[in-house]
Amino acid sequence: MSQLQYETLVLDGTPRAAGALPTGEPFATSPLTLTLIYGERDAVLVDAPYTYGQIERVRNWIVDSGKNLTAVYITHGHGDHWLGVEELLSSFSAVPVYATAGTIGKMHSEATEGRAKMWDPALPGMIPPASVTAVPLPADGLQIEGEPLEVIDLGHTDTDATTALWVPSIRLVVAGDAIYNGAHQMLLEAPNGGFEEWLKAIDTVEALQPLHVVAGHKAPGADDDPRCIDETRRYLLDARETLARVQTPMEFYQATLRRYPHRVNASPVWYGALALVQ
């Protein structure tokens, strides 16, 4: 067995063609974190890019690592974590894409209804054709050079059927969207018990006692310190409290930005406020 290591690549958010903040700035997608876990020879990519420009950056990143890409694991079905994986892997030889059954179901929805309603109107011409190529994990699980990578089912976080990938040998958790780090959190799917389920998922991540926590969306330059677990929890608790007392979307938006002035990408705060504050 080899000593595993990891690197992250944070892809900048992309301006969207529709929707704007109260300031007039266009909506943007959140910065996306991709993780390459590797040993002496082989590597596994966790999550994938979604636009043509991102795909080129990630392709070069993997090639420049000098490692043999053996698999891609998708943490959850949101399109910004996988829509470009088929195009990305056209440059590599027979690399499987793995996900849980719940994630695969969500991917089918994102590739059809989600793409027609959200992704293509928001990012016209920027996302390649995408079919769902992910398959369930093999019976013996996922590993790199004999070291196991364990899937942790988390249920609902910022969407349904989310997971994390746990690397016990280096106490790394690649948390997908269960954990955010320095970026505003997407609360659009939080009502009807979603806050409570997400808080339980955060507890599950924390119980692993990780040394390194990679958030699915983090601010460029942010480290992977486990403090982002409690910061994600606190943001949710604050958002739930704010939603309970405000009367208008603008009140929620302004209160959140005052409380979290240093978090990047206010877009999910505003479109979340418009949907959640009635």
C-alpha positions as CSV (number, residue, x, y, z in Angstrom):
1,M,0.0,0.0,0.0
2,S,1.1,3.5,-0.7
3,Q,0.7,6.7,1.2
4,L,-2.1,8.6,-0.5
5,Q,-2.1,12.4,-1.1
6,Y,-4.6,14.8,-2.5
7,E,-4.8,18.1,-4.4
8,T,-7.7,20.4,-5.1
9,L,-8.5,22.6,-8.0
10,V,-11.0,25.4,-7.4
11,L,-12.8,26.5,-10.6
12,D,-14.1,30.0,-10.6
13,G,-17.9,30.6,-10.7
14,T,-19.3,31.4,-14.1
15,P,-21.6,34.4,-14.9
16,R,-25.1,33.3,-15.9
17,A,-27.1,34.6,-18.8
18,A,-30.2,35.1,-16.8
19,G,-30.9,36.6,-13.4
20,A,-29.3,39.4,-11.4
21,L,-28.5,40.5,-7.9
22,P,-30.2,43.7,-6.5
23,T,-27.0,45.5,-7.5
24,G,-27.5,44.5,-11.1
25,E,-24.6,42.1,-11.2
26,P,-25.5,38.9,-13.1
27,F,-26.0,35.7,-11.2
28,A,-23.0,33.4,-11.2
29,T,-22.5,29.8,-10.4
30,S,-20.5,29.0,-7.2
31,P,-16.8,28.2,-7.3
32,L,-16.4,24.5,-7.7
33,T,-13.9,22.3,-6.0
34,L,-12.5,19.2,-7.7
35,T,-10.2,16.8,-5.8
36,L,-7.5,14.4,-7.2
37,I,-6.6,11.7,-4.7
38,Y,-3.5,9.8,-5.7
39,G,-0.8,7.3,-4.8
40,E,2.5,6.5,-6.4
41,R,0.9,5.8,-9.8
42,D,-2.8,6.0,-9.8
43,A,-5.4,8.7,-9.1
44,V,-9.2,9.1,-8.6
45,L,-11.0,12.3,-9.5
46,V,-13.8,13.4,-7.2
47,D,-16.5,15.4,-9.1
48,A,-16.0,16.8,-12.6
49,P,-16.3,20.2,-14.4
50,Y,-19.3,21.2,-16.5
51,T,-18.2,23.9,-19.1
52,Y,-15.9,23.5,-22.0
53,G,-13.4,25.9,-20.5
54,Q,-13.3,24.1,-17.2
55,I,-12.9,20.8,-18.9
56,E,-9.7,21.9,-20.6
57,R,-8.2,23.2,-17.3
58,V,-9.1,19.9,-15.6
59,R,-7.8,17.8,-18.4
60,N,-4.4,19.6,-18.3
61,W,-4.4,19.3,-14.5
62,I,-4.8,15.6,-14.5
63,V,-2.2,15.1,-17.3
64,D,0.3,17.3,-15.6
65,S,-0.1,15.3,-12.4
66,G,1.7,12.4,-14.1
67,K,-0.8,10.0,-12.5
68,N,-2.9,7.3,-14.2
69,L,-6.6,8.2,-13.8
70,T,-8.4,5.0,-12.8
71,A,-11.9,6.4,-11.8
72,V,-14.1,9.4,-11.3
73,Y,-16.5,9.5,-8.3
74,I,-19.5,11.9,-8.4
75,T,-20.6,13.0,-4.9
76,H,-24.2,14.0,-5.9
77,G,-26.3,14.8,-8.9
78,H,-26.2,18.6,-9.3
79,G,-25.2,19.3,-12.8
80,D,-22.3,21.6,-11.9
81,H,-20.5,18.5,-10.4
82,W,-20.6,16.2,-13.4
83,L,-22.2,17.5,-16.7
84,G,-18.7,17.7,-18.4
85,V,-17.4,14.3,-17.3
86,E,-18.2,12.5,-20.5
87,E,-16.3,15.2,-22.6
88,L,-13.5,15.2,-20.0
89,L,-13.0,11.4,-20.2
90,S,-12.9,11.4,-24.0
91,S,-9.2,12.2,-23.5
92,F,-8.5,9.2,-21.3
93,S,-8.8,5.5,-21.9
94,A,-11.8,3.6,-20.4
95,V,-12.0,5.4,-17.1
96,P,-15.2,4.4,-15.2
97,V,-17.5,7.0,-13.6
98,Y,-19.0,5.8,-10.2
99,A,-21.9,7.1,-8.2
100,T,-24.5,5.8,-5.8
101,A,-28.0,4.8,-7.1
102,G,-29.5,7.9,-5.6
103,T,-27.0,10.2,-7.3
104,I,-27.5,8.4,-10.6
105,G,-31.2,9.0,-10.4
106,K,-30.6,12.7,-9.8
107,M,-28.2,12.8,-12.7
108,H,-30.8,11.6,-15.1
109,S,-33.1,14.4,-13.9
110,E,-30.4,17.0,-14.3
111,A,-29.4,15.8,-17.8
112,T,-33.0,16.2,-19.0
113,E,-35.4,18.5,-17.1
114,G,-32.7,20.3,-15.1
115,R,-30.7,21.0,-18.2
116,A,-33.6,22.3,-20.2
117,K,-34.9,24.5,-17.4
118,M,-31.7,25.7,-15.8
119,W,-28.3,24.8,-17.2
120,D,-28.7,25.6,-20.9
121,P,-30.6,28.8,-20.4
122,A,-28.1,29.9,-17.7
123,L,-25.0,28.9,-19.6
124,P,-26.0,28.8,-23.3
125,G,-23.5,26.9,-25.5
126,M,-21.0,26.4,-22.6
127,I,-21.9,22.9,-21.6
128,P,-21.1,19.9,-23.8
129,P,-23.6,17.1,-24.7
130,A,-23.9,14.9,-21.6
131,S,-25.3,11.4,-21.1
132,V,-25.4,9.7,-17.7
133,T,-22.5,7.3,-17.9
134,A,-22.1,6.7,-14.1
135,V,-22.5,3.2,-12.8
136,P,-22.8,1.9,-9.2
137,L,-19.6,1.1,-7.4
138,P,-18.0,-2.3,-7.8
139,A,-18.7,-4.9,-5.2
140,D,-15.3,-4.6,-3.7
141,G,-15.6,-0.8,-3.4
142,L,-13.3,1.9,-4.6
143,Q,-9.6,2.0,-3.8
144,I,-6.2,3.4,-4.9
145,E,-3.3,1.1,-4.8
146,G,-4.8,-1.0,-2.1
147,E,-6.0,2.0,0.0
148,P,-9.8,2.1,0.4
149,L,-12.0,5.1,-0.4
150,E,-15.3,4.8,1.4
151,V,-18.6,6.2,0.3
152,I,-20.6,7.9,3.1
153,D,-24.3,8.3,2.4
154,L,-25.5,11.7,3.7
155,G,-29.0,11.9,2.4
156,H,-30.3,15.4,1.9
157,T,-27.8,18.4,2.1
158,D,-28.3,21.1,-0.5
159,T,-30.1,18.5,-2.6
160,D,-31.2,14.9,-2.2
161,A,-29.1,11.7,-2.3
162,T,-25.8,13.3,-1.5
163,T,-22.6,11.5,-0.4
164,A,-19.1,12.2,0.7
165,L,-15.9,10.2,0.0
166,W,-13.8,9.2,3.1
167,V,-10.2,8.3,2.8
168,P,-9.4,6.8,6.2
169,S,-5.6,6.4,5.7
170,I,-5.1,10.2,5.6
171,R,-8.3,11.2,7.4
172,L,-9.6,13.1,4.4
173,V,-13.3,13.7,3.7
174,V,-14.3,15.0,0.3
175,A,-17.6,16.3,1.4
176,G,-19.4,17.4,-1.8
177,D,-22.1,19.9,-1.0
178,A,-22.6,18.8,2.5
179,I,-19.9,21.3,3.5
180,Y,-19.3,24.8,2.1
181,N,-16.1,26.8,2.8
182,G,-16.1,30.6,2.4
183,A,-18.9,30.5,-0.2
184,H,-22.6,31.3,0.4
185,Q,-24.7,28.1,0.7
186,M,-27.5,27.1,-1.7
187,L,-30.7,26.9,0.4
188,L,-33.2,26.5,-2.4
189,E,-34.0,22.9,-1.5
190,A,-33.9,23.5,2.3
191,P,-37.6,23.8,3.2
192,N,-39.8,20.9,4.3
193,G,-37.3,19.3,6.6
194,G,-34.2,20.0,4.5
195,F,-32.5,22.2,7.1
196,E,-32.8,19.4,9.7
197,E,-31.6,16.7,7.3
198,W,-28.6,18.8,6.3
199,L,-27.7,19.4,9.9
200,K,-27.8,15.6,10.5
201,A,-25.5,15.1,7.5
202,I,-23.0,17.7,9.0
203,D,-23.0,15.7,12.2
204,T,-22.1,12.6,10.2
205,V,-19.2,14.3,8.5
206,E,-18.0,15.6,11.9
207,A,-18.2,12.2,13.5
208,L,-15.5,11.0,11.1
209,Q,-13.1,13.3,12.9
210,P,-11.3,14.2,9.7
211,L,-8.0,16.1,9.5
212,H,-8.9,17.5,6.1
213,V,-12.3,18.5,4.8
214,V,-12.8,19.4,1.1
215,A,-15.9,21.4,0.5
216,G,-17.8,21.1,-2.8
217,H,-17.9,24.9,-3.0
218,K,-15.1,26.9,-1.4
219,A,-13.6,30.3,-1.8
220,P,-10.4,30.3,-3.9
221,G,-7.5,30.1,-1.6
222,A,-9.4,28.6,1.3
223,D,-7.7,25.8,3.2
224,D,-9.3,22.5,4.1
225,D,-9.4,22.9,7.9
226,P,-12.2,21.0,9.6
227,R,-13.5,24.2,11.1
228,C,-15.6,24.6,7.9
229,I,-17.8,21.8,9.3
230,D,-19.1,24.0,12.1
231,E,-19.1,27.1,9.9
232,T,-21.5,25.3,7.5
233,R,-23.7,24.3,10.5
234,R,-23.7,27.9,11.9
235,Y,-24.6,29.3,8.5
236,L,-27.6,26.9,8.3
237,L,-28.8,27.7,11.8
238,D,-28.4,31.5,11.1
239,A,-30.3,31.2,7.8
240,R,-33.2,29.2,9.4
241,E,-33.5,31.8,12.2
242,T,-33.4,34.7,9.7
243,L,-36.1,33.1,7.5
244,A,-38.3,32.8,10.5
245,R,-38.3,36.5,11.2
246,V,-38.0,38.4,8.0
247,Q,-40.9,39.6,5.9
248,T,-39.3,40.2,2.5
249,P,-36.6,38.7,0.3
250,M,-34.5,41.9,0.6
251,E,-34.5,41.6,4.4
252,F,-33.2,38.1,4.2
253,Y,-30.6,39.0,1.6
254,Q,-29.3,42.1,3.5
255,A,-29.3,40.3,6.8
256,T,-27.3,37.4,5.4
257,L,-24.7,39.6,3.7
258,R,-24.3,41.6,6.9
259,R,-23.7,38.5,8.9
260,Y,-21.4,36.9,6.3
261,P,-19.7,39.7,4.5
262,H,-16.6,37.7,3.5
263,R,-18.3,34.8,1.8
264,V,-18.1,34.7,-2.0
265,N,-20.9,34.6,-4.5
266,A,-24.1,36.2,-3.2
267,S,-26.2,34.7,-6.0
268,P,-27.7,31.8,-4.0
269,V,-28.6,34.2,-1.2
270,W,-30.7,36.3,-3.5
271,Y,-32.4,33.6,-5.6
272,G,-32.9,31.6,-2.4
273,A,-34.5,34.6,-0.8
274,L,-36.8,35.1,-3.7
275,A,-38.0,31.5,-3.5
276,L,-38.1,31.0,0.3
277,V,-39.4,34.3,1.7
278,Q,-43.1,34.4,0.9
